[in-house]
Amino acid sequence: MISRLATSLAHRLPAEAAHRLAIWAMSYGLVPRSANQGSANQQISSRLDQDCLGLRFTNPLGLAAGFDKNAEAMSGAFRLGFGFVEVGTITPKPQPGNPKPRVFRLSSDGAVINRYGFNNDGAEQAKARLIKWRKTGASQRQNQRHILGINIGANKDSLDRIADYATTCTILSPYADYITVNVSSPNTPGLRDMQTPSILAEIMAAVKSGLHHAQLPVLIKLAPDMNEADFLAVLEQLPDMGASGVILTNTTISRPDSLTSPNKDQQGGLSGAPLLLSSTQWLALARSRLPKHIPLIGVGGIDNAAAAYAKVLAGANLIQLYTALALQGSHIVGEIIHGLDALLARDGVKHITDAVGQVTDAAEALKISGHNSDPIR
C-alpha cells in the first residue's frame, strides 16, 4: 500500500524529478524490505536459486542499468529484493547528458521514452561510492549474496571510444561482480554503429585488458533495432571475443502503431510493455544460435511474473527490469519474484534452469506463461 501511494504521488512530479527522488530514497534505505528479505512465511523456494556467470544468484530478477546511473542506490535496490543490481552506464569523464526534458512517461502504454544520453558523474566519482558501499555494506552482505554489475560506456565527445571502455573498466572492475559493455544506447550519436563483429572484438579486447582479474565476466548489451543479418553476425563471433553473456535488449527507437500516449513521438529510446514481444523474439533467436554455456539476460517489457516467465522460457537465464519499477512502484519486485516461483511450480518445473530456452518462439512463450498482451495490467 505504501509503495503504491508513494508511486502515485511521484507521478505528480515530472518524470526525471520522480526518478531523482526514487534514487534519493533508495540511497538512504527509505524503501520497504521485500518479503524475500526476511519474512519467514513468504520466503521464496530454492527453485529460483542458481549458478550463472560463475556467481550464485538468490533469484533471477535484476535491476537494469539506467536506473542507478551513479552507483548511489545499491543498498536500497537490494532491500527491495533484487537478486542482482546493475549500475551505470558510467563513462570515464563526467558528462551532463542531453538537454532537459529528456524522459517522458507513456502511462497508457506502460512505457517510457528517455533520451538521457549517459548523464553521469564519471568513473572516479562512482569508484568512491562503490568503495564506501563495499566497506559499509560488508556486514549486511555476510548472509546474502549482493551481486553487482557495472555497465560502462563511452563519452559523447570522446576521440577514442574504445579506449574509454578500457579506462572505465580499469577504474571500476575491482568493485564489480561483472562488467557490461553498452554499445546499444540510442542516445549517444554513433554508439550503435559499434555493434559490428570487428569493432566489438576491439572493445572486448580493450575491456579485458583493463579487468581487475581475468575471470571477471564481461557481457555485451545489444539493441533491438539491428537487422537480423548483423545480429547473427555478432552472435557468431561472440564466443571468439570472450563474451561471458549477452543482455537483450536495450531500448528501441521504433514506435509501434499501438502507442496512444501524447508523448509517443518524443525522440529517444522506448522501453516498457511495447518492447516485450520484440525483445523476447531477439532473445529466443540468440538462444537458438549461441552455445548453452553463454548465458542470456532478458530485459524489455517485464512488468509482471508471466512476462518474466516468458523470458525464461524463451532463453533467459536471468532477467532485468527498470520501467515497471518506475511506473508501478517497488512492490513489483517481490510480486514478480514470488509470482515467477509460483508459475514454475504450476507447470511442475523443479528448478528455473529446467525452464530456460524450452520454447523457441516468443509469442508461444508468452502464451504458455499466461501473459496478457494488454499493456494495462
Residue, then its C-alpha position, 0 to 999 in steps of 0.5 A: m500500500i505504501s509503495r503504491l501511494a508513494t508511486s502515485l504521488a511521484h507521478r505528480l512530479p515530472a518524470e526525471a524529478a520522480h526518478r531523482l527522488a526514487i534514487w534519493a530514497m533508495s540511497y538512504g534505505l527509505v524503501p520497504r524490505s521485500a518479503n524475500q528479505g526476511s519474512a519467514n512465511q513468504q520466503i521464496s523456494s530454492r527453485l529460483d536459486q542458481d549458478c550463472l556467470g560463475l556467481r550464485f544468484t538468490n533469484p533471477l530478477g535484476l535491476a537494469a542499468g539506467f536506473d542507478k546511473n551513479a552507483e548511489a542506490m545499491s543498498g536500497a535496490f537490494r532491500l527491495g529484493f533484487g537478486f542482482v543490481e546493475v549500475g551505470t552506464i558510467t563513462p570515464k569523464p563526467q558528462p551532463g547528458n542531453p538537454k532537459p526534458r529528456v524522459f517522458r512517461l507513456s502511462s497508457d502504454g506502460a512505457v517510457i521514452n528517455r533520451y538521457g544520453f549517459n548523464n553521469d558523474g564519471a568513473e572516479q566519482a562512482k569508484a568512491r561510492l562503490i568503495k564506501w558501499r563495499k566497506t559499509g555494506a560488508s556486514q549486511r552482505q555476510n548472509q546474502r549474496h549482493i551481486l553487482g554489475i557495472n555497465i560502462g560506456a563511452n563519452k559523447d565527445s570522446l576521440d577514442r571510444i574504445a579506449d574509454y571502455a578500457t579506462t572505465c573498466t580499469i577504474l571500476s572492475p575491482y568493485a564489480d561482480y561483472i562488467t557490461v559493455n553498452v554499445s546499444s544506447p540510442n542516445t549517444p550519436g554513433l554508439r550503435d554503429m559499434q555493434t559490428p563483429s570487428i569493432l566489438a572484438e576491439i572493445m572486448a579486447a580493450v575491456k579485458s585488458g583493463l579487468h581487475h582479474a581475468q575471470l571477471p565476466v564481461l557481457i555485451k548489451l545489444a539493441p533491438d533495432m539491428n537487422e537480423a543479418d548483423f545480429l547473427a553476425v555478432l552472435e557468431q563471433l561472440p564466443d571468439m571475443g570472450a563474451s561471458g553473456v549477452i543482455l537483450t535488449n536495450t531500448t528501441i527507437s521504433r514506435p509501434d502503431s499501438l502507442t496512444s500516449p501524447n508523448k509517443d513521438q518524443q525522440g529517444g529510446l522506448s522501453g516498457a510493455p511495447l518492447l516485450l514481444s520484440s525483445t523476447q523474439w531477439l532473445a529466443l533467436a540468440r538462444s537458438r544460435l549461441p552455445k548453452h554455456i553463454p548465458l542470456i539476460g532478458v530485459g524489455g517489457i517485464d512488468n509482471a511474473a508471466a512476462a518474466y516467465a516468458k523470458v525464461l522460457a524463451g532463453a533467459n537465464l536471468i532477467q532485468l527490469y527498470t520501467a515497471l519499477a518506475l511506473q508501478g512502484s517497488h512492490i513489483v519486485g517481490e510480486i514478480i519474484h514470488g509470482l515467477d516461483a509460483l508459475l514454475a511450480r504450476d507447470g511442475v518445473k523443479h528448478i528455473t534452469d529446467a525452464v530456460g530456452q524450452v520454447t523457441d518462439a516468443a509469442e508461444a512463450l508468452k502464451i504458455s506463461g499466461h501473459n496478457s498482451d494488454p499493456i494495462r495490467 
